[in-house]
Structures are given as structure tokens and as C-alpha cells.
Amino acid sequence: MSSDAHTKLAKLRRDYEAAKAQIQALGYVIPGTLQKRQYRCGKPNCRCATQNILHGPYYQWTRKVSGKTVNLNLNEQSAPKVKEWIKNRQRLRKLCRRLEYTSLALLQIVTRMEKT
């Protein structure tokens, strides 16, 4: 086995362990999107019509459950947590792809080394 192959294997193993550590450090993970909404109620004498001050903000977490869209209205204190947890899911998916890529690269190097 060449020293170049050893160097690549060592780097791949370090990358793999680093990704695992980042996954372990993630907090809660949830799917979906968070929306912040503000509304006009439609009443002609309301402040939203007369002063252009909209109602809200209202926060809504949307996700799919068994193929159906499900919404949950959130209070203002919960919204930042949900936003963070959604971002954590995105990070988790990216890190999982990194683990797969690293594993595949490692397998290719090991397979080439076994042939020689």
C-alpha cells in the first residue's frame, strides 16, 4: 500500500469522525418549515385597514404527516426553537450525505488496495 493511499485513508477517517462528532453535537431535529405571517382582517374600521398595522405576527410550523400537510400554530417564544430544530435537520441531512460520501471514498481506496 502506498503512502499516498495511507494518507488518503487517514484523512477520510478523520473526516468521518468529525462528521459523527458534529451529528452528536446537534440538538433536536424536526422536519418542515416555519412561516411568520401577518394579516389584514378585512374590517373597514380596523387598524390594519386605517393605519396599515397588520395583525400578528403569527408563527406556523408546517410539515407532512402520512402525505398530508399538517400545521401547528406557535407562540412567539416557540418559534425560534422550531426554526433552530428545522435547521438542525438540514445540517443532519448534509452530514449524513458527508458520511456516505466518505464511506464510499474509503471503500474505493480499500478495494483498489486489495487488488494490488
Helices and strands as residue ranges (DSSP letters): H 3-25, E 33-39, H 47-50, E 55-65, E 68-74, H 78-115
